[in-house]
Amino acid sequence: MTATAAAPSGVHPVDEKLPLGRATALGLQHVLVMYAGAIAVPLIVGRALKLTPEQVALLISADLFACGIVTLIQSLGVTRYFGIRLPVMMGVTFAAVGPMVAFANQMPGVEGARAIFGAIIGAGVISLLIAPAISKMLRFFPPVVTGTIITIIGVSLMRVGVGWAMGGPAFLAQRTDVPKLVEMVDQAKAAAAAASAPVKLGPIPMVDNPAYGALDNMAIAAFVLVVVLLLVKYAKGFVANISVLLGIVAGCGLAIMLGKMSFEHVGKAKWFDVVTPFAFGMPTFDPLMILTMTLVMIVVMIESTGMFLALSDITGKKIGQPELAAGLRTDGLGTVIGGLFNTFPYTSFSQNVGLVGVTGVRSRYVCVAGGIIMLLLGMLPKMAAFVEAIPQFVLGGAGLVMFGMVAATGIRILSTVDYKTNRNNLYIVALAIGFGLIPLVAPRWTQQMPHGLHPLLESGILLTAIAAVLLNLFFNGAKGDTAGAIEAAKTAEAH
């Protein structure tokens, strides 16, 4: 799509109402650009919670439905307190994945889902209250901080992408050799009885899991990756922008031909259904989980602040502190809506901010159309069931690209940081990334600490965010760099 015609006299291009057909086509373009990223989070969290395929499909429907609602609020505006009134598409943030997976590992199943939704609702309410203050905090998050945080988000998520390609998390590579273990126990008991000595066992015998790292599945993941790379290199414009989505579609086609994709649950799913609140039961509220998610939301809202300022610059529509606060309140309100409707925290999708710059179409009503499309997609359970049926190894090839691009975006932002005249920035990046890698390289590093702190300390993203902010304050103080933050947001097209 190319730039739109000039807006009518006296109407800013952001407020221009396009013809229905054109707005719908451009809105669908926005939806397709963000779709792969939007469905990734419910798939990751749903599978980490060990939910049934039907429950994961429900998470996907709820995600798309809430995406639509929050996008409409953000782009249309509801009273002067909610909505930035710019062309913004809202989606689930990757920043919250680390803490949510940590919660899921500790408390799988429906109980874990209810606890996560409770934490999200609590964090959303707090975010609503602190949004005006956050809109003034951009100076605490210069590119050296945001670039480091986005880098570690990508690095943390790469585990998920690699796990999808391999057939599951790393611990599934081997399983207990039960017959050998029973034989070993019997022999040890007999030897101990004969010698009247206590039973002594050696290491538990393990056997390789044939489903982990299966070469045929890895080949399909590699095929998806190759398709994405070919599209990125040779396709142009819109097709290149949806290369990840097209790669997943190609991978599904190959999996179907090889008989590796089942449509059992797709056939059972309804054609149309309305997403209802509290489908998993009433949420539970854990103060520490709420605190963890609130810290995530602060980082998300700071990122949104930079994104809104960048979008203001791209569209030529000036925004002040009241408009900024209204946009950030919508992040909080959207997160409350997410928790109520069985889904996750929301933020502006920067892929779509980049698309506004590429197409030159500045009308916010394009995103209104996109929001309506997302809302309708959320009411099609068969669509969600199809997404849930996509084999993990197909998603693996796409995940390597999606999550790797998040890390690459962080690195690109860090490349704009001044290291020559301010060597202290090197220490901020080095130590903040070091703290973020602790849970990745030493997953049980918190085992001697109070159990309640584990969800907070097991998120490398949160450790990086806290370390980067504090180190930046220590070395650089609270000097404002709004221009740098806006430029960083403009480069964050992949996050």
Long-range contacts (C-beta under 8 A, 24 or more apart in sequence): 1-25, 1-26, 1-29, 1-237, 1-238, 1-359, 1-361, 2-359, 2-360, 3-359, 3-360, 3-361, 4-360, 4-361, 4-362, 4-363, 7-363, 12-316, 12-317, 13-315, 13-316, 13-317, 13-362, 13-363, 14-85, 14-86, 14-87, 14-315, 14-316, 14-317, 14-362, 14-363, 14-364, 15-85, 15-363, 15-364, 16-362, 16-363, 16-365, 17-363, 17-365, 18-361, 18-363, 18-365, 18-366, 23-363, 23-365, 23-366, 23-368, 23-369, 24-369, 24-373, 26-359, 26-361, 26-366, 26-369, 26-370, 27-366, 27-367, 27-368, 27-369, 27-370, 27-371, 27-372, 27-373, 28-369, 28-370, 28-373, 29-238, 29-355, 29-359, 30-89, 30-352, 30-355, 30-366, 30-367, 30-370, 31-89, 31-370, 31-373, 31-374, 31-377, 32-238, 32-241, 32-242, 32-245, 33-241, 33-242, 33-351, 33-352, 33-355, 34-89, 34-91, 34-349, 34-351, 34-352, 35-242, 35-245, 36-242, 36-244, 36-245, 36-248, 36-398, 36-402, 37-91, 37-94, 37-349, 37-351, 37-402, 38-63, 38-64, 38-67, 38-91, 38-92, 38-349, 38-374, 39-63, 39-64, 39-387, 40-94, 40-395, 40-399, 40-402, 41-92, 41-93, 41-94, 41-96, 41-97, 41-344, 42-92, 42-343, 42-344, 43-387, 43-388, 43-395, 44-97, 44-101, 44-160, 45-97, 45-100, 45-101, 45-104, 45-116, 45-344, 46-388, 47-392, 48-100, 48-101, 48-104, 48-105, 48-108, 49-104, 49-108, 49-109, 49-112, 49-113, 49-116, 50-104, 50-108, 50-109, 51-109, 51-110, 51-113, 53-265, 53-385, 53-388, 53-389, 54-265, 54-269, 54-385, 55-110, 55-113, 55-280, 56-388, 57-265, 57-269, 57-381, 57-384, 57-385, 57-387, 57-388, 58-275, 58-279, 58-342, 58-381, 58-384, 59-342, 59-343, 60-384, 60-387, 60-388, 61-273, 61-275, 61-378, 61-379, 61-380, 61-381, 61-383, 61-384, 62-275, 62-279, 62-341, 62-342, 62-343, 62-378, 63-92, 63-343, 63-344, 63-378, 64-374, 64-375, 64-377, 64-378, 64-384, 65-275, 65-341, 65-343, 65-374, 65-375, 65-377, 65-378, 65-379, 66-275, 66-334, 66-337, 66-338, 66-341, 66-343, 66-346, 66-378, 67-91, 67-92, 67-346, 67-371, 67-374, 67-375, 67-378, 68-371, 68-372, 68-373, 68-374, 68-375, 68-376, 68-377, 68-378, 69-334, 69-337, 69-341, 69-371, 69-375, 70-330, 70-333, 70-334, 70-337, 70-338, 70-346, 70-371, 71-367, 71-368, 71-370, 71-371, 71-374, 72-368, 72-371, 72-372, 72-375, 73-330, 73-333, 73-334, 74-327, 74-330, 74-334, 74-348, 74-367, 75-364, 75-365, 75-367, 75-368, 75-371, 76-364, 76-368, 77-326, 80-322, 80-326, 81-326, 81-329, 82-326, 82-329, 82-330, 82-333, 83-326, 83-327, 83-330, 84-308, 84-311, 84-319, 84-323, 84-324, 84-326, 84-327, 84-330, 85-323, 85-326, 85-364, 86-308, 86-311, 86-312, 86-315, 86-317, 86-319, 86-327, 86-364, 87-311, 87-315, 87-352, 87-356, 87-361, 87-362, 87-363, 87-364, 87-366, 87-367, 88-308, 88-311, 88-327, 88-348, 88-352, 88-353, 88-364, 88-367, 89-348, 89-349, 89-352, 89-367, 89-370, 89-371, 90-330, 90-334, 90-346, 90-347, 90-348, 90-349, 90-371, 91-346, 91-347, 91-348, 91-349, 92-338, 92-343, 92-344, 92-345, 92-346, 93-296, 93-300, 93-344, 93-345, 93-346, 93-347, 94-153, 94-157, 94-403, 94-406, 94-495, 95-149, 95-153, 95-296, 95-299, 95-300, 95-303, 95-345, 95-347, 95-461, 96-120, 96-293, 96-296, 96-300, 96-344, 96-345, 97-153, 97-156, 97-157, 97-160, 98-153, 98-156, 98-157, 98-458, 98-459, 98-460, 98-461, 98-462, 99-292, 99-293, 99-296, 99-455, 99-456, 99-458, 99-459, 99-461, 99-462, 100-344, 101-160, 102-454, 102-455, 102-458, 102-459, 103-289, 103-455, 106-454, 106-455, 110-280, 110-281, 111-284, 113-280, 113-342, 114-280, 114-281, 114-282, 114-283, 114-284, 115-283, 115-284, 115-286, 115-289, 116-289, 116-344, 117-280, 117-283, 117-339, 117-340, 117-342, 118-283, 118-284, 118-285, 118-286, 118-289, 118-290, 118-339, 119-285, 119-286, 119-289, 119-290, 119-292, 119-293, 119-339, 120-293, 120-335, 120-336, 120-338, 120-339, 120-344, 120-345, 121-283, 121-285, 121-335, 121-336, 121-339, 121-340, 122-285, 122-289, 122-290, 122-293, 122-294, 122-339, 123-290, 123-293, 123-294, 123-296, 123-297, 123-335, 123-345, 124-297, 124-332, 124-333, 124-334, 124-335, 124-336, 124-337, 124-338, 124-339, 124-345, 125-332, 125-336, 126-290, 126-294, 126-297, 126-332, 127-294, 127-297, 127-298, 127-301, 127-328, 127-329, 127-331, 127-332, 127-335, 128-329, 128-332, 128-333, 128-336, 129-332, 130-298, 131-301, 131-325, 131-328, 131-329, 131-331, 131-332, 132-321, 132-325, 132-328, 132-329, 134-298, 134-301, 134-302, 134-305, 134-328, 135-305, 135-321, 135-324, 135-325, 135-328, 136-321, 137-302, 137-305, 138-302, 138-305, 138-306, 138-309, 138-480, 138-482, 138-485, 139-478, 139-479, 139-480, 139-481, 139-482, 140-302, 140-469, 140-472, 140-473, 140-478, 141-302, 141-303, 141-305, 141-306, 141-469, 141-485, 142-472, 142-476, 142-479, 142-481, 142-484, 142-485, 143-413, 143-414, 143-416, 143-417, 143-481, 143-484, 143-485, 143-487, 143-488, 144-414, 144-417, 144-425, 144-428, 144-429, 144-468, 144-472, 144-476, 145-428, 145-432, 145-465, 145-468, 145-469, 145-472, 146-302, 146-303, 146-306, 146-413, 146-485, 146-488, 147-410, 147-411, 147-412, 147-413, 147-414, 147-416, 147-417, 147-429, 147-488, 148-410, 148-414, 148-428, 148-429, 148-432, 148-433, 148-436, 148-464, 148-468, 149-299, 149-410, 149-432, 149-461, 149-464, 149-465, 149-468, 150-303, 150-406, 150-407, 150-409, 150-410, 150-413, 150-492, 150-495, 151-407, 151-410, 151-411, 151-414, 151-433, 152-410, 152-432, 152-433, 152-436, 152-437, 152-460, 152-461, 152-464, 153-406, 153-407, 153-410, 153-461, 153-495, 154-403, 154-404, 154-405, 154-406, 154-407, 154-408, 154-409, 154-410, 155-407, 155-436, 155-437, 155-440, 155-460, 156-436, 156-440, 156-460, 156-461, 157-399, 157-402, 157-403, 157-406, 158-400, 158-403, 158-404, 158-407, 159-440, 160-399, 160-403, 161-395, 161-396, 161-398, 161-399, 161-400, 161-402, 161-403, 161-404, 162-396, 162-399, 162-400, 163-392, 163-396, 164-221, 164-392, 164-393, 164-395, 164-396, 164-399, 165-217, 165-218, 165-221, 165-392, 165-393, 165-396, 165-397, 165-399, 165-400, 166-212, 166-213, 166-218, 166-396, 167-211, 167-212, 167-213, 167-214, 167-217, 167-392, 167-393, 168-211, 168-212, 168-392, 172-209, 172-211, 172-212, 173-208, 173-209, 173-212, 173-213, 174-206, 174-207, 174-208, 174-209, 174-212, 175-206, 175-207, 175-209, 176-204, 176-205, 176-206, 176-207, 177-205, 177-206, 177-207, 180-205, 180-207, 181-205, 214-393, 216-258, 216-260, 217-260, 217-391, 217-393, 218-393, 218-396, 220-251, 220-254, 220-255, 220-258, 220-260, 220-391, 220-393, 220-394, 220-397, 221-251, 221-393, 221-394, 221-396, 221-397, 221-400, 222-397, 223-250, 223-251, 223-254, 223-397, 224-248, 224-250, 224-251, 224-394, 224-396, 224-397, 224-398, 225-397, 225-398, 225-400, 225-401, 226-397, 227-251, 227-397, 228-397, 228-398, 228-401, 237-358, 241-351, 241-355, 241-358, 243-401, 244-398, 244-401, 244-402, 247-397, 247-398, 247-401, 248-390, 248-394, 248-395, 248-398, 251-390, 251-394, 251-397, 251-398, 252-390, 252-394, 255-390, 255-391, 255-393, 255-394, 260-391, 261-389, 261-390, 261-391, 261-394, 262-389, 263-386, 263-389, 265-385, 265-388, 265-389, 266-382, 266-385, 266-386, 266-389, 268-385, 269-381, 269-382, 269-384, 269-385, 270-381, 270-382, 271-380, 271-381, 271-382, 272-379, 272-380, 272-381, 273-379, 273-381, 274-379, 275-341, 275-342, 275-378, 275-379, 276-341, 277-340, 277-341, 277-342, 278-340, 278-342, 279-342, 280-342, 283-339, 288-452, 288-453, 288-455, 288-456, 289-455, 291-456, 292-455, 292-456, 292-459, 292-462, 293-345, 295-456, 295-462, 295-465, 295-466, 296-345, 296-461, 296-462, 297-331, 297-332, 297-335, 297-345, 299-461, 299-465, 300-331, 300-345, 300-347, 301-328, 301-331, 301-332, 301-347, 303-347, 303-489, 303-492, 303-495, 304-328, 304-331, 304-347, 304-348, 305-485, 306-485, 306-486, 306-488, 306-489, 306-492, 307-348, 307-350, 307-353, 307-489, 307-492, 308-348, 309-482, 309-485, 309-486, 309-489, 310-353, 310-486, 310-487, 310-489, 310-490, 311-348, 311-353, 311-356, 313-486, 313-490, 314-353, 314-356, 314-357, 314-362, 314-490, 315-356, 315-362, 316-362, 317-362, 350-489, 350-492, 350-493, 350-494, 350-495, 351-493, 351-494, 353-489, 353-490, 353-492, 353-493, 354-493, 357-490, 405-494, 405-495, 406-494, 406-495, 408-494, 409-491, 409-492, 409-493, 409-494, 409-495, 410-495, 412-491, 413-488, 413-491, 413-492, 416-484, 416-487, 416-488, 416-491, 422-476, 424-475, 424-476, 425-475, 425-476, 427-471, 427-475, 428-468, 428-471, 428-472, 428-475, 428-476, 429-468, 431-467, 431-471, 432-464, 432-467, 432-468, 432-471, 433-464, 435-460, 435-463, 435-464, 435-466, 435-467, 436-460, 436-461, 436-463, 436-464, 436-467, 438-463, 439-463
